[in-house]
């Protein structure tokens, strides 16, 4: 009896848990001054799984959880999300030549230097890319933030506002030739 090869291959790319102690951390304050913090502690865990099917379909999922606190005040550090997640699915359109990829990204809420919260957000991106249509030529066209989701990132103390609104839907075309 012969056995057929598997139709998919799953692999764990990364599983990690960590605890970092950061000493003599320099922090930029809301008034623009630099201040030495006693330090910060970061504890977290992350994983990444990837699958590849014989028909060329590929998928990847990753998730990270992290808490980073000022050691002295026990406050969460600015612009430090607790949750990050990403899901990517790539489908061959023309075997080994042209692929379509859909990506989902989630970033948890983050604290700004002014003490305001930047809400968590999720966005979808789409990319159509080619490999070796002509030897050494690669091309891609991407649409980022497909659904034109409005979200903000924490600003640095050098900005007047506490949160910076990010771009809505954007496009990019890229051509690379290697010789």
Backbone as JSON Lines, residues from 0, in Angstrom:
{"i":0,"aa":"X","n":[0.84,-1.16,0.0],"ca":[0.0,0.0,0.0],"c":[0.9,1.23,0.0]}
{"i":1,"aa":"X","n":[0.69,2.11,-0.95],"ca":[1.51,3.33,-0.99],"c":[0.78,4.44,-0.25]}
{"i":2,"aa":"X","n":[1.58,5.29,0.29],"ca":[1.02,6.44,1.02],"c":[1.22,7.69,0.18]}
{"i":3,"aa":"X","n":[0.21,8.49,0.11],"ca":[0.34,9.74,-0.62],"c":[0.97,10.78,0.3]}
{"i":4,"aa":"X","n":[1.58,11.75,-0.3],"ca":[2.21,12.81,0.5],"c":[1.11,13.68,1.11]}
{"i":5,"aa":"X","n":[1.41,14.31,2.22],"ca":[0.4,15.13,2.88],"c":[-0.05,16.28,2.0]}
{"i":6,"aa":"X","n":[-1.31,16.67,2.16],"ca":[-1.85,17.77,1.36],"c":[-1.48,19.12,1.95]}
{"i":7,"aa":"X","n":[-1.1,19.15,3.21],"ca":[-0.66,20.4,3.82],"c":[0.47,20.12,4.8]}
{"i":8,"aa":"X","n":[1.24,21.15,5.06],"ca":[2.33,21.04,6.02],"c":[2.22,22.21,6.99]}
{"i":9,"aa":"X","n":[2.01,21.91,8.24],"ca":[1.94,22.92,9.29],"c":[3.28,22.97,9.99]}
{"i":10,"aa":"X","n":[3.72,24.16,10.32],"ca":[4.95,24.27,11.09],"c":[4.81,25.4,12.1]}
{"i":11,"aa":"X","n":[5.41,25.17,13.24],"ca":[5.48,26.19,14.27],"c":[6.78,26.95,14.03]}
{"i":12,"aa":"X","n":[6.67,28.2,13.71],"ca":[7.86,29.0,13.45],"c":[8.48,29.56,14.72]}
{"i":13,"aa":"X","n":[7.58,29.88,15.67],"ca":[8.13,30.48,16.89],"c":[7.13,30.35,18.02]}
{"i":14,"aa":"X","n":[7.62,29.93,19.14],"ca":[6.88,30.0,20.4],"c":[7.89,30.54,21.4]}
{"i":15,"aa":"X","n":[7.55,31.63,22.06],"ca":[8.5,32.24,22.98],"c":[7.77,32.86,24.16]}
{"i":16,"aa":"X","n":[8.39,32.77,25.29],"ca":[7.95,33.51,26.47],"c":[9.19,34.24,26.97]}
{"i":17,"aa":"X","n":[8.99,35.43,27.47],"ca":[10.17,36.2,27.87],"c":[9.88,37.14,29.03]}
{"i":18,"aa":"X","n":[10.93,37.5,29.67],"ca":[10.92,38.52,30.72],"c":[12.18,39.34,30.52]}
{"i":19,"aa":"X","n":[12.02,40.62,30.26],"ca":[13.15,41.51,30.04],"c":[13.2,42.57,31.14]}
{"i":20,"aa":"X","n":[14.38,42.81,31.66],"ca":[14.59,43.91,32.6],"c":[15.42,44.96,31.87]}
{"i":21,"aa":"X","n":[14.88,46.15,31.81],"ca":[15.55,47.25,31.11],"c":[15.97,48.25,32.17]}
{"i":22,"aa":"X","n":[17.25,48.47,32.3],"ca":[17.77,49.4,33.32],"c":[18.14,50.73,32.69]}
{"i":23,"aa":"X","n":[18.09,51.79,33.48],"ca":[18.5,53.13,33.06],"c":[17.81,53.57,31.77]}
{"i":24,"aa":"X","n":[16.51,53.37,31.71],"ca":[15.72,53.73,30.53],"c":[15.53,55.24,30.49]}
{"i":25,"aa":"X","n":[15.81,55.84,29.36],"ca":[15.6,57.28,29.17],"c":[14.23,57.48,28.55]}
{"i":26,"aa":"X","n":[13.43,58.33,29.16],"ca":[12.06,58.56,28.71],"c":[11.88,60.01,28.3]}
{"i":27,"aa":"X","n":[11.26,60.21,27.14],"ca":[10.94,61.54,26.66],"c":[9.62,61.96,27.27]}
{"i":28,"aa":"X","n":[9.59,63.07,27.99],"ca":[8.4,63.53,28.71],"c":[7.55,64.43,27.83]}
{"i":29,"aa":"X","n":[6.32,64.67,28.28],"ca":[5.36,65.49,27.54],"c":[5.9,66.91,27.31]}
{"i":30,"aa":"X","n":[6.67,67.43,28.24],"ca":[7.22,68.79,28.09],"c":[8.5,68.81,27.25]}
{"i":31,"aa":"X","n":[8.9,67.66,26.7],"ca":[10.1,67.59,25.86],"c":[11.37,67.26,26.61]}
{"i":32,"aa":"X","n":[11.3,67.21,27.92],"ca":[12.49,66.9,28.73],"c":[12.76,65.4,28.72]}
{"i":33,"aa":"X","n":[14.02,65.07,28.88],"ca":[14.41,63.67,29.03],"c":[14.49,63.35,30.51]}
{"i":34,"aa":"X","n":[14.03,62.16,30.87],"ca":[14.06,61.76,32.26],"c":[14.56,60.32,32.35]}
{"i":35,"aa":"X","n":[15.44,60.06,33.28],"ca":[15.9,58.69,33.51],"c":[14.89,57.97,34.37]}
{"i":36,"aa":"X","n":[14.4,56.85,33.89],"ca":[13.52,56.01,34.68],"c":[14.4,54.99,35.4]}
{"i":37,"aa":"X","n":[13.93,54.5,36.51],"ca":[14.66,53.44,37.2],"c":[14.88,52.28,36.25]}
{"i":38,"aa":"X","n":[13.86,51.99,35.48],"ca":[13.93,50.92,34.5],"c":[12.53,50.47,34.15]}
{"i":39,"aa":"X","n":[12.47,49.45,33.34],"ca":[11.18,48.9,32.94],"c":[11.3,47.39,32.91]}
{"i":40,"aa":"X","n":[10.17,46.74,33.1],"ca":[10.1,45.29,33.02],"c":[9.09,44.93,31.95]}
{"i":41,"aa":"X","n":[9.45,43.98,31.12],"ca":[8.56,43.5,30.06],"c":[8.4,41.99,30.2]}
{"i":42,"aa":"X","n":[7.17,41.56,30.21],"ca":[6.87,40.13,30.26],"c":[5.9,39.84,29.12]}
{"i":43,"aa":"X","n":[6.13,38.74,28.42],"ca":[5.26,38.46,27.3],"c":[5.43,37.06,26.75]}
{"i":44,"aa":"X","n":[4.61,36.77,25.77],"ca":[4.66,35.49,25.07],"c":[4.18,35.72,23.64]}
{"i":45,"aa":"X","n":[4.68,34.91,22.72],"ca":[4.26,35.03,21.34],"c":[4.37,33.68,20.64]}
{"i":46,"aa":"X","n":[3.59,33.54,19.57],"ca":[3.69,32.34,18.75],"c":[3.41,32.69,17.29]}
{"i":47,"aa":"X","n":[3.9,31.84,16.42],"ca":[3.64,31.97,14.99],"c":[3.51,30.58,14.4]}
{"i":48,"aa":"X","n":[2.44,30.36,13.65],"ca":[2.21,29.11,12.94],"c":[2.13,29.4,11.46]}
{"i":49,"aa":"X","n":[2.6,28.47,10.66],"ca":[2.53,28.63,9.21],"c":[2.11,27.31,8.59]}
{"i":50,"aa":"X","n":[1.31,27.4,7.53],"ca":[0.88,26.21,6.8],"c":[1.11,26.44,5.32]}
{"i":51,"aa":"X","n":[1.45,25.36,4.63],"ca":[1.64,25.42,3.18],"c":[0.99,24.17,2.59]}
{"i":52,"aa":"X","n":[0.14,24.37,1.59],"ca":[-0.55,23.27,0.94],"c":[0.1,22.97,-0.4]}
{"i":53,"aa":"X","n":[-0.1,21.77,-0.89],"ca":[0.5,21.36,-2.17],"c":[0.04,22.22,-3.33]}
{"i":54,"aa":"X","n":[-1.17,22.75,-3.26],"ca":[-1.69,23.57,-4.35],"c":[-1.11,24.99,-4.34]}
{"i":55,"aa":"X","n":[-0.2,25.29,-3.41],"ca":[0.45,26.6,-3.35],"c":[-0.16,27.57,-2.37]}
{"i":56,"aa":"X","n":[-1.3,27.21,-1.79],"ca":[-1.94,28.05,-0.78],"c":[-1.05,28.11,0.47]}
{"i":57,"aa":"X","n":[-0.89,29.31,1.03],"ca":[-0.08,29.48,2.24],"c":[-0.85,30.31,3.25]}
{"i":58,"aa":"X","n":[-0.66,29.98,4.52],"ca":[-1.29,30.75,5.58],"c":[-0.33,30.92,6.74]}
{"i":59,"aa":"X","n":[-0.48,32.03,7.44],"ca":[0.35,32.29,8.61],"c":[-0.48,33.05,9.63]}
{"i":60,"aa":"X","n":[-0.31,32.68,10.9],"ca":[-0.99,33.37,11.98],"c":[0.03,33.61,13.08]}
{"i":61,"aa":"X","n":[-0.03,34.8,13.67],"ca":[0.87,35.1,14.79],"c":[0.13,35.95,15.82]}
{"i":62,"aa":"X","n":[0.55,35.82,17.06],"ca":[-0.05,36.58,18.15],"c":[1.02,36.84,19.19]}
{"i":63,"aa":"X","n":[1.0,38.04,19.74],"ca":[1.94,38.4,20.81],"c":[1.17,39.11,21.91]}
{"i":64,"aa":"X","n":[1.49,38.75,23.15],"ca":[0.95,39.42,24.34],"c":[2.15,39.94,25.13]}
{"i":65,"aa":"X","n":[2.08,41.2,25.52],"ca":[3.2,41.78,26.26],"c":[2.7,42.85,27.22]}
{"i":66,"aa":"X","n":[3.29,42.91,28.39],"ca":[3.06,44.0,29.33],"c":[4.42,44.6,29.66]}
{"i":67,"aa":"X","n":[4.53,45.89,29.44],"ca":[5.77,46.6,29.72],"c":[5.46,47.75,30.67]}
{"i":68,"aa":"X","n":[6.07,47.72,31.86],"ca":[5.77,48.71,32.89],"c":[7.03,49.43,33.36]}
{"i":69,"aa":"X","n":[6.82,50.69,33.72],"ca":[7.85,51.46,34.41],"c":[8.04,50.79,35.77]}
{"i":70,"aa":"X","n":[9.23,50.4,36.09],"ca":[9.5,49.66,37.33],"c":[9.11,50.45,38.58]}
{"i":71,"aa":"X","n":[9.34,51.76,38.56],"ca":[9.08,52.57,39.75],"c":[7.59,52.86,39.95]}
{"i":72,"aa":"X","n":[6.92,53.34,38.91],"ca":[5.51,53.74,39.05],"c":[4.54,52.59,38.79]}
{"i":73,"aa":"X","n":[5.03,51.52,38.18],"ca":[4.2,50.37,37.81],"c":[3.18,50.73,36.72]}
{"i":74,"aa":"X","n":[3.41,51.84,36.0],"ca":[2.52,52.25,34.91],"c":[2.98,51.64,33.6]}
{"i":75,"aa":"X","n":[2.01,51.33,32.76],"ca":[2.3,50.8,31.42],"c":[3.06,51.88,30.63]}
{"i":76,"aa":"X","n":[4.11,51.48,29.92],"ca":[4.86,52.43,29.12],"c":[4.04,52.9,27.93]}
{"i":77,"aa":"X","n":[4.3,54.11,27.47],"ca":[3.57,54.67,26.34],"c":[3.85,53.88,25.07]}
{"i":78,"aa":"X","n":[2.87,53.92,24.18],"ca":[2.95,53.28,22.86],"c":[3.38,51.82,22.95]}
{"i":79,"aa":"X","n":[2.87,51.12,23.94],"ca":[3.24,49.72,24.19],"c":[1.97,48.86,24.23]}
{"i":80,"aa":"X","n":[1.55,48.33,23.07],"ca":[0.31,47.54,23.05],"c":[0.49,46.21,23.76]}
{"i":81,"aa":"X","n":[-0.56,45.76,24.42],"ca":[-0.51,44.43,25.05],"c":[-0.74,43.33,24.02]}
{"i":82,"aa":"X","n":[-1.52,43.61,22.98],"ca":[-1.89,42.59,22.01],"c":[-1.5,43.0,20.6]}
{"i":83,"aa":"X","n":[-0.88,42.08,19.88],"ca":[-0.6,42.23,18.46],"c":[-0.97,40.91,17.79]}
{"i":84,"aa":"X","n":[-1.69,40.97,16.69],"ca":[-2.05,39.75,15.97],"c":[-1.97,40.0,14.48]}
{"i":85,"aa":"X","n":[-1.65,38.94,13.74],"ca":[-1.58,39.04,12.29],"c":[-1.99,37.71,11.68]}
{"i":86,"aa":"X","n":[-2.77,37.78,10.61],"ca":[-3.2,36.61,9.87],"c":[-2.98,36.9,8.4]}
{"i":87,"aa":"X","n":[-2.35,35.97,7.69],"ca":[-2.04,36.18,6.28],"c":[-2.41,34.93,5.51]}
{"i":88,"aa":"X","n":[-3.07,35.13,4.36],"ca":[-3.42,34.03,3.48],"c":[-2.99,34.4,2.07]}
{"i":89,"aa":"X","n":[-2.21,33.53,1.43],"ca":[-1.71,33.77,0.09],"c":[-2.2,32.66,-0.84]}
{"i":90,"aa":"X","n":[-2.8,33.05,-1.96],"ca":[-3.4,32.11,-2.89],"c":[-2.72,32.25,-4.25]}
{"i":91,"aa":"X","n":[-2.28,31.13,-4.85],"ca":[-1.7,31.24,-6.19],"c":[-2.8,31.53,-7.22]}
{"i":92,"aa":"X","n":[-2.57,32.53,-8.06],"ca":[-3.5,32.86,-9.13],"c":[-3.01,32.19,-10.42]}
{"i":93,"aa":"X","n":[-1.71,32.28,-10.66],"ca":[-1.04,31.56,-11.74],"c":[0.09,30.8,-11.07]}
{"i":94,"aa":"X","n":[0.08,29.47,-11.21],"ca":[1.0,28.58,-10.48],"c":[2.45,29.07,-10.52]}
{"i":95,"aa":"X","n":[3.0,29.28,-9.31],"ca":[4.39,29.69,-9.08],"c":[4.77,31.02,-9.72]}
{"i":96,"aa":"X","n":[3.79,31.78,-10.2],"ca":[4.1,33.05,-10.86],"c":[3.37,34.25,-10.26]}
{"i":97,"aa":"X","n":[2.07,34.1,-10.03],"ca":[1.25,35.23,-9.57],"c":[0.42,34.8,-8.37]}
{"i":98,"aa":"X","n":[0.46,35.64,-7.31],"ca":[-0.2,35.31,-6.05],"c":[-1.04,36.48,-5.57]}
{"i":99,"aa":"X","n":[-2.11,36.17,-4.88],"ca":[-2.95,37.18,-4.22],"c":[-2.85,36.91,-2.72]}
{"i":100,"aa":"X","n":[-2.66,37.96,-1.95],"ca":[-2.47,37.8,-0.51],"c":[-3.37,38.77,0.25]}
{"i":101,"aa":"X","n":[-4.06,38.24,1.25],"ca":[-4.9,39.05,2.13],"c":[-4.3,38.97,3.53]}
{"i":102,"aa":"X","n":[-4.17,40.13,4.16],"ca":[-3.56,40.18,5.5],"c":[-4.48,40.94,6.45]}
{"i":103,"aa":"X","n":[-4.6,40.4,7.66],"ca":[-5.36,41.05,8.73],"c":[-4.36,41.4,9.83]}
{"i":104,"aa":"X","n":[-4.41,42.62,10.35],"ca":[-3.53,43.05,11.44],"c":[-4.37,43.67,12.56]}
{"i":105,"aa":"X","n":[-4.03,43.3,13.79],"ca":[-4.68,43.89,14.95],"c":[-3.6,44.43,15.89]}
{"i":106,"aa":"X","n":[-3.8,45.65,16.35],"ca":[-2.93,46.26,17.35],"c":[-3.81,46.72,18.5]}
{"i":107,"aa":"X","n":[-3.49,46.29,19.72],"ca":[-4.26,46.67,20.89],"c":[-4.07,48.14,21.24]}
{"i":108,"aa":"X","n":[-4.87,48.6,22.17],"ca":[-4.81,50.02,22.55],"c":[-3.44,50.33,23.18]}
{"i":109,"aa":"X","n":[-3.07,51.61,23.05],"ca":[-1.78,52.08,23.55],"c":[-1.96,53.41,24.24]}
{"i":110,"aa":"X","n":[-1.15,53.66,25.22],"ca":[-1.18,54.89,25.99],"c":[-0.3,55.94,25.32]}
{"i":111,"aa":"X","n":[-0.79,57.17,25.23],"ca":[0.03,58.25,24.67],"c":[0.82,58.91,25.8]}
{"i":112,"aa":"X","n":[1.81,59.69,25.43],"ca":[2.63,60.4,26.42],"c":[1.79,61.39,27.23]}
{"i":113,"aa":"X","n":[0.67,61.84,26.63],"ca":[-0.22,62.79,27.32],"c":[-1.22,62.07,28.23]}
{"i":114,"aa":"X","n":[-1.16,60.74,28.28],"ca":[-2.04,59.99,29.15],"c":[-3.36,59.56,28.51]}
{"i":115,"aa":"X","n":[-3.54,59.82,27.21],"ca":[-4.75,59.39,26.5],"c":[-4.52,58.01,25.89]}
{"i":116,"aa":"X","n":[-5.59,57.27,25.7],"ca":[-5.5,55.96,25.06],"c":[-5.77,56.07,23.57]}
{"i":117,"aa":"X","n":[-4.89,55.48,22.79],"ca":[-5.16,55.28,21.36],"c":[-5.87,53.93,21.29]}
{"i":118,"aa":"X","n":[-7.09,53.93,20.79],"ca":[-7.88,52.7,20.74],"c":[-7.17,51.64,19.91]}
{"i":119,"aa":"X","n":[-7.47,50.38,20.23],"ca":[-6.99,49.29,19.41],"c":[-7.64,49.38,18.03]}
{"i":120,"aa":"X","n":[-7.02,48.8,17.04],"ca":[-7.57,48.85,15.69],"c":[-7.21,47.59,14.93]}
{"i":121,"aa":"X","n":[-7.99,47.33,13.89],"ca":[-7.66,46.24,12.99],"c":[-7.82,46.75,11.56]}
{"i":122,"aa":"X","n":[-6.94,46.26,10.7],"ca":[-6.98,46.66,9.29],"c":[-6.74,45.43,8.42]}
{"i":123,"aa":"X","n":[-7.18,45.53,7.17],"ca":[-6.96,44.51,6.16],"c":[-6.13,45.12,5.04]}
{"i":124,"aa":"X","n":[-5.19,44.35,4.52],"ca":[-4.36,44.75,3.39],"c":[-4.48,43.68,2.3]}
{"i":125,"aa":"X","n":[-4.35,44.09,1.04],"ca":[-4.39,43.14,-0.07],"c":[-3.2,43.41,-0.98]}
{"i":126,"aa":"X","n":[-2.54,42.34,-1.41],"ca":[-1.4,42.46,-2.32],"c":[-1.5,41.43,-3.42]}
{"i":127,"aa":"X","n":[-1.24,41.86,-4.63],"ca":[-1.11,40.99,-5.79],"c":[0.36,41.06,-6.17]}
{"i":128,"aa":"X","n":[1.05,39.91,-6.17],"ca":[2.48,39.95,-6.47],"c":[2.89,38.81,-7.39]}
{"i":129,"aa":"X","n":[3.96,39.08,-8.14],"ca":[4.48,38.1,-9.1],"c":[5.9,37.74,-8.72]}
{"i":130,"aa":"X","n":[6.27,36.53,-9.09],"ca":[7.65,36.07,-8.91],"c":[8.1,35.43,-10.22]}
{"i":131,"aa":"X","n":[9.21,35.88,-10.72],"ca":[9.84,35.26,-11.89],"c":[8.94,35.12,-13.11]}
{"i":132,"aa":"X","n":[8.09,36.11,-13.34],"ca":[7.34,36.11,-14.61],"c":[8.35,36.24,-15.74]}
{"i":133,"aa":"X","n":[9.33,37.09,-15.53],"ca":[10.52,37.17,-16.34],"c":[11.66,37.0,-15.36]}
{"i":134,"aa":"X","n":[12.7,36.24,-15.73],"ca":[13.78,35.95,-14.79],"c":[14.32,37.23,-14.14]}
{"i":135,"aa":"X","n":[14.3,37.24,-12.8],"ca":[14.81,38.36,-12.01],"c":[13.83,39.49,-11.8]}
{"i":136,"aa":"X","n":[12.64,39.42,-12.38],"ca":[11.66,40.5,-12.26],"c":[10.58,40.12,-11.26]}
{"i":137,"aa":"X","n":[10.35,40.99,-10.3],"ca":[9.27,40.82,-9.34],"c":[8.45,42.11,-9.34]}
{"i":138,"aa":"X","n":[7.14,41.95,-9.21],"ca":[6.27,43.12,-9.19],"c":[5.15,42.88,-8.17]}
{"i":139,"aa":"X","n":[4.68,43.97,-7.56],"ca":[3.55,43.85,-6.63],"c":[2.73,45.13,-6.67]}
{"i":140,"aa":"X","n":[1.46,44.95,-6.36],"ca":[0.53,46.08,-6.22],"c":[-0.25,45.81,-4.94]}
{"i":141,"aa":"X","n":[-0.29,46.79,-4.06],"ca":[-0.92,46.6,-2.75],"c":[-1.93,47.7,-2.46]}
{"i":142,"aa":"X","n":[-2.95,47.32,-1.72],"ca":[-3.91,48.26,-1.15],"c":[-3.83,48.03,0.36]}
{"i":143,"aa":"X","n":[-3.46,49.07,1.1],"ca":[-3.36,48.99,2.55],"c":[-4.58,49.65,3.17]}
{"i":144,"aa":"X","n":[-5.04,49.04,4.27],"ca":[-6.22,49.55,4.96],"c":[-7.41,49.6,3.99]}
{"i":145,"aa":"X","n":[-7.71,48.45,3.42],"ca":[-8.74,48.3,2.38],"c":[-10.05,49.0,2.74]}
{"i":146,"aa":"X","n":[-10.51,48.84,3.97],"ca":[-11.81,49.37,4.37],"c":[-11.73,50.8,4.9]}
{"i":147,"aa":"X","n":[-10.57,51.45,4.68],"ca":[-10.38,52.85,5.04],"c":[-10.68,53.12,6.51]}
{"i":148,"aa":"X","n":[-10.21,52.23,7.34],"ca":[-10.44,52.3,8.8],"c":[-9.7,53.51,9.37]}
{"i":149,"aa":"X","n":[-10.36,54.28,10.19],"ca":[-9.74,55.44,10.85],"c":[-9.19,55.0,12.19]}
{"i":150,"aa":"X","n":[-7.93,55.32,12.44],"ca":[-7.3,54.99,13.71],"c":[-6.17,55.97,13.97]}
{"i":151,"aa":"X","n":[-5.69,55.99,15.2],"ca":[-4.64,56.92,15.59],"c":[-3.54,56.19,16.33]}
{"i":152,"aa":"X","n":[-2.35,56.76,16.26],"ca":[-1.19,56.28,17.02],"c":[-0.83,57.32,18.06]}
{"i":153,"aa":"X","n":[-0.26,56.91,19.19],"ca":[0.2,57.88,20.18],"c":[1.28,58.78,19.57]}
{"i":154,"aa":"X","n":[1.18,60.06,19.85],"ca":[2.16,61.02,19.36],"c":[3.31,61.14,20.36]}
{"i":155,"aa":"X","n":[4.43,61.62,19.87],"ca":[5.54,61.91,20.77],"c":[5.3,63.27,21.41]}
{"i":156,"aa":"X","n":[6.05,63.6,22.44],"ca":[5.87,64.92,23.07],"c":[6.2,66.09,22.14]}
{"i":157,"aa":"X","n":[6.82,65.82,21.0],"ca":[7.15,66.89,20.06],"c":[5.94,67.33,19.24]}
{"i":158,"aa":"X","n":[4.84,66.63,19.36],"ca":[3.63,66.99,18.63],"c":[2.66,67.73,19.56]}
{"i":159,"aa":"X","n":[1.87,68.6,18.99],"ca":[0.87,69.33,19.78],"c":[-0.27,68.42,20.22]}
{"i":160,"aa":"X","n":[-0.66,67.52,19.35],"ca":[-1.77,66.62,19.67],"c":[-1.24,65.36,20.35]}
{"i":161,"aa":"X","n":[-2.09,64.71,21.14],"ca":[-1.7,63.5,21.87],"c":[-1.77,62.27,20.98]}
{"i":162,"aa":"X","n":[-2.66,62.3,19.99],"ca":[-2.84,61.17,19.08],"c":[-2.73,61.66,17.64]}
{"i":163,"aa":"X","n":[-2.07,60.88,16.8],"ca":[-1.91,61.23,15.39],"c":[-2.79,60.33,14.54]}
{"i":164,"aa":"X","n":[-3.71,60.92,13.8],"ca":[-4.55,60.13,12.92],"c":[-3.69,59.58,11.78]}
{"i":165,"aa":"X","n":[-3.88,58.33,11.47],"ca":[-3.1,57.67,10.44],"c":[-3.8,57.76,9.1]}
{"i":166,"aa":"X","n":[-3.04,57.47,8.05],"ca":[-3.6,57.5,6.71],"c":[-4.73,56.49,6.58]}
{"i":167,"aa":"X","n":[-5.67,56.8,5.73],"ca":[-6.74,55.86,5.41],"c":[-6.2,54.85,4.39]}
{"i":168,"aa":"X","n":[-6.99,54.56,3.41],"ca":[-6.6,53.61,2.36],"c":[-5.43,54.18,1.56]}
{"i":169,"aa":"X","n":[-4.41,53.36,1.34],"ca":[-3.26,53.78,0.54],"c":[-2.93,52.68,-0.47]}
{"i":170,"aa":"X","n":[-2.21,53.06,-1.51],"ca":[-1.84,52.15,-2.59],"c":[-0.33,52.19,-2.8]}
{"i":171,"aa":"X","n":[0.21,51.06,-3.26],"ca":[1.64,51.03,-3.58],"c":[1.85,50.06,-4.73]}
{"i":172,"aa":"X","n":[2.69,50.44,-5.67],"ca":[3.11,49.58,-6.77],"c":[4.63,49.5,-6.69]}
{"i":173,"aa":"X","n":[5.15,48.29,-6.81],"ca":[6.6,48.09,-6.66],"c":[7.07,47.13,-7.74]}
{"i":174,"aa":"X","n":[8.18,47.48,-8.39],"ca":[8.8,46.62,-9.4],"c":[10.28,46.49,-9.03]}
{"i":175,"aa":"X","n":[10.77,45.25,-8.99],"ca":[12.16,44.98,-8.65],"c":[12.76,44.07,-9.72]}
{"i":176,"aa":"X","n":[13.94,44.44,-10.2],"ca":[14.65,43.59,-11.16],"c":[16.03,43.3,-10.6]}
{"i":177,"aa":"X","n":[16.33,42.01,-10.5],"ca":[17.64,41.58,-10.01],"c":[18.45,41.0,-11.16]}
{"i":178,"aa":"X","n":[19.69,41.45,-11.27],"ca":[20.55,40.92,-12.34],"c":[21.9,40.58,-11.82]}
